[in-house]
Amino acid sequence: MNTTYYRLELRRLRRDPVTLFFTVGLPAFFYLIFGAQPEYADDAVRDGNVAMWIMIAMAGYGAMTATTGIGGAAALERMQGWSRQLGLTPLRDHEYVGIKAATAVTVAAIPIAFVFAIGAVTGARAPLHVWAFSALALILGATIFALYGLSFGLAFRSEAAVSAAGGSLVVLSFLGNIFIPLTGWQLTLAKFTPLYGYISLARRALTGGATLDPNTGDLIDEPLWQVLANVSFWTIFLGVLATWLVRRGRGRQ
Amino acid sequence: MTQEPCIRLRGVTKTFGSGAEAKQAVGGLDLDIGTGEIVALLGPNGAGKTTTLDMVLGFTEPTSGTIEVFGQSPIGAVRAGRVSAVLQTGGLLRDLKVAETIELVASIHDAPLRTAEVIERAGLEAIANNKVQTCSGGEQQRLRFALALLADPDLLILDEPTAGMDVQARHDFWTAMRAEADRGRTIVFATHYLQEAEDFAERTVLVANGRLVADGPTEQVRRRAAGRRLAARFGADAIESAASTLQALPQAFHFERQGDRLIVESADSDDIARLVLGDLGGFDLEIEPASLERAFIQLTADSDIDHDLTEHDATNQTAGSPS
């Protein structure tokens, strides 16, 4: 891979500390409020506890915010003529996507590491393999939201659209079952949304494939295929959509 | 001047959209540009210049016809580093520094020139550590020029390269470009300033409405395109003979009559003015430069056989090419 380009991409991100602060600080803050404080924080979830369960979701929230921002910014720079500049070089589309994906994964890792570190010292508890699996799932799965931001930006072609993509994450967060535990038809609907699949997969090692019923505190079984179908569908759908939109945008701008 | 063919266009058309809303930007272009030539693609806005250059750079595919650049496809020639371009606007990352931008694009190329050399040749030493967003329009254009140089291309394409530059920046830009031409690079640039074509290009290709209107040594094209328009009034007794005299002048490329006014367009306005005020008995003489747009319309009309077009019709004719 082109390490110069990757290194400069990270340097660009460092020049925007405000955004970085919010993508790292906000999920950490949410975790401290929702995860570490409540009296049920240390209630058991299989071999771990509720604080761990919430910590994974908040790290995922941070990773999602970060990667959606990267995808949206990529869409903007392409629309502002950078794709034409790159069109004058031997760089292929998949190489560009590779560099952006590597950047997104790196940036996703920052809130995940930070929230996990805070979780580790404030009472989140689980076997080591659960920490490792959930971190890995969160990092790789964050690709979905890089594609989400990219598609949003390329489809609507404006800076406002990229802000709107960021705003839509709040809606996805509620449907992702990470702020208020959902039940009934809301939970059924939620299972079709991307953040839900992403977080469910990351929590899987902790929960063993169940979701928490907020009324009873019981675990409800959730088949693995449902989670995998959700994550695969959104990855493929958004990947195809983004590729199509990149091609469409190549002509005159 | 023409040796090895560098750009070769055959029957190239480009239509945007489809059905009733289809708009033809380029309508059948045949063009050969040889290695080492400096060619201006001159035409008014909307003439199809950018679309043509976009096709030569492989950004868009022609609707029909073929384009070869150094004997291969446009995309192939770009990837091989034989062609590069200075783009019209945009195309830079505002939060990178000038030197970083060059470093980034250099990292993509297979065998780029040294960053330091490119910075020097584009005159960017003083602002190498400035962020792109703080650079003036002229400085950003020099940066685009530096990026184009990285591939050490044999063919350099410039699309309206001095748009938005002040006089000094424009002068500096063309000085740098002349140095590149002296190194033997082929340069093709689009412009709607006749002056730029005149100062820099040996050959000028005039396009209007997606068609080639004139193609030849710049000096020849200039003489046709840089006409002046003379209008004078005549008394009823003098106008008939004045009309027939003016109409027959070999150096007048356009003649028309509006009531008691006779209008002539010519590159040789002094002689005609003398004639009009002297022997022909004209008065209320007005001389103004014929706009490039009007020269284009005129040349378009000339190139199609229809010489009966009146000025009025020609001006209103958006297609510009009758029948």
Chai-1 contact restraints between the chains, C-beta under 6 A:
chainA,res_idxA,chainB,res_idxB,connection_type,confidence,min_distance_angstrom,max_distance_angstrom,comment,restraint_id
A,N2,B,S107,contact,1.0,0.0,6.0,A-B,restraint_1
A,T4,B,S107,contact,1.0,0.0,6.0,A-B,restraint_2
A,Y5,B,L104,contact,1.0,0.0,6.0,A-B,restraint_3
A,Y5,B,S107,contact,1.0,0.0,6.0,A-B,restraint_4
A,L8,B,E100,contact,1.0,0.0,6.0,A-B,restraint_5
A,L8,B,L104,contact,1.0,0.0,6.0,A-B,restraint_6
A,R12,B,D95,contact,1.0,0.0,6.0,A-B,restraint_7
A,R15,B,D95,contact,1.0,0.0,6.0,A-B,restraint_8
A,Q80,B,G90,contact,1.0,0.0,6.0,A-B,restraint_9
A,G81,B,G90,contact,1.0,0.0,6.0,A-B,restraint_10
A,G81,B,G91,contact,1.0,0.0,6.0,A-B,restraint_11
A,R84,B,L87,contact,1.0,0.0,6.0,A-B,restraint_12
A,R84,B,G91,contact,1.0,0.0,6.0,A-B,restraint_13
A,Q85,B,G91,contact,1.0,0.0,6.0,A-B,restraint_14
A,G87,B,F59,contact,1.0,0.0,6.0,A-B,restraint_15
A,L88,B,S84,contact,1.0,0.0,6.0,A-B,restraint_16
A,L88,B,A85,contact,1.0,0.0,6.0,A-B,restraint_17
A,T89,B,I108,contact,1.0,0.0,6.0,A-B,restraint_18
A,T89,B,H109,contact,1.0,0.0,6.0,A-B,restraint_19
A,P90,B,R79,contact,1.0,0.0,6.0,A-B,restraint_20
A,L91,B,I108,contact,1.0,0.0,6.0,A-B,restraint_21
A,G251,B,T60,contact,1.0,0.0,6.0,A-B,restraint_22
